[in-house]
Amino acid sequence: MDDLLSLVEKRQALVEQAAKMEADRKELDKQIETIAGSGTTHVGVWSVSVIDTEVVTFDSTRFKKENPELASKYNKTAKRHSLTIRELS
């Protein structure tokens, strides 16, 4: 059990590091977008593009709510594997 505890603790430390790194990346992205402005800019060996686009998405939640019978015809079952680790309080 000590091996499992050690592995879980190492994993959780990596999860925390990844979250910090992701927050840092998002902050850098904001700064880069502010400096680069809209369009494409070349800096050194890098090409930085800041482009706003519109996309059309499908509101499946609303569709299921408004058309439950039709939506159920397109449901499919899939198997998924998961690992969940939570800190006990």
C-alpha positions in Angstrom: 0.0 0.0 0.0 2.9 2.4 0.6 3.8 2.0 -3.1 0.3 3.0 -4.1 0.3 5.9 -1.8 3.6 7.1 -3.2 2.4 6.8 -6.8 -0.8 8.6 -6.0 1.0 11.4 -4.3 3.5 11.8 -7.2 0.6 11.8 -9.6 -1.3 14.5 -7.7 1.8 16.6 -7.5 2.0 16.4 -11.3 -1.7 17.3 -11.6 -1.0 20.4 -9.5 2.0 21.3 -11.6 0.0 20.9 -14.8 -2.8 23.1 -13.5 -0.2 25.8 -12.6 1.5 25.5 -16.0 -1.9 25.7 -17.8 -2.8 28.9 -15.9 0.6 30.3 -16.8 0.1 29.4 -20.5 -3.2 31.1 -20.5 -1.8 34.3 -19.0 1.0 34.2 -21.6 -1.5 33.7 -24.4 -3.4 36.9 -23.2 -0.2 38.9 -23.2 0.9 37.6 -26.7 -2.6 38.4 -28.1 -2.4 41.9 -26.7 1.0 42.6 -28.2 0.5 40.8 -31.5 -2.9 42.3 -32.2 -5.3 40.9 -34.8 -4.0 39.0 -37.9 -0.7 37.2 -38.4 2.6 38.4 -37.1 6.1 36.9 -37.7 8.6 37.1 -34.9 11.9 35.2 -35.1 11.1 31.7 -36.3 7.5 32.0 -35.1 4.2 32.9 -36.8 1.6 34.2 -34.4 -2.0 34.3 -35.7 -4.9 35.9 -33.8 -8.1 35.3 -35.6 -11.7 35.6 -34.5 -14.1 33.2 -36.3 -17.8 32.3 -35.9 -18.7 28.7 -35.6 -22.0 26.9 -35.6 -22.5 24.3 -32.9 -25.3 21.8 -32.2 -27.2 22.4 -28.9 -27.7 18.7 -28.0 -29.1 19.5 -24.6 -31.8 21.7 -26.0 -32.5 19.2 -28.8 -32.9 16.3 -26.3 -35.2 18.4 -24.1 -37.4 19.5 -27.0 -37.3 16.2 -29.0 -36.7 13.4 -26.5 -38.1 10.6 -28.7 -36.1 11.6 -31.7 -32.9 12.1 -29.7 -33.3 8.7 -28.1 -33.2 7.1 -31.6 -29.6 8.3 -31.9 -28.3 7.3 -28.5 -25.5 4.8 -28.6 -23.8 2.9 -25.7 -20.1 3.0 -25.4 -17.7 1.6 -22.8 -15.3 4.0 -21.1 -12.5 3.4 -18.6 -11.8 6.0 -15.9 -9.5 6.5 -13.0 -10.7 8.9 -10.3 -8.5 10.1 -7.4 -10.0 12.4 -4.8 -8.4 13.6 -1.6 -10.3 12.4 1.5 -11.4 15.2 3.8 
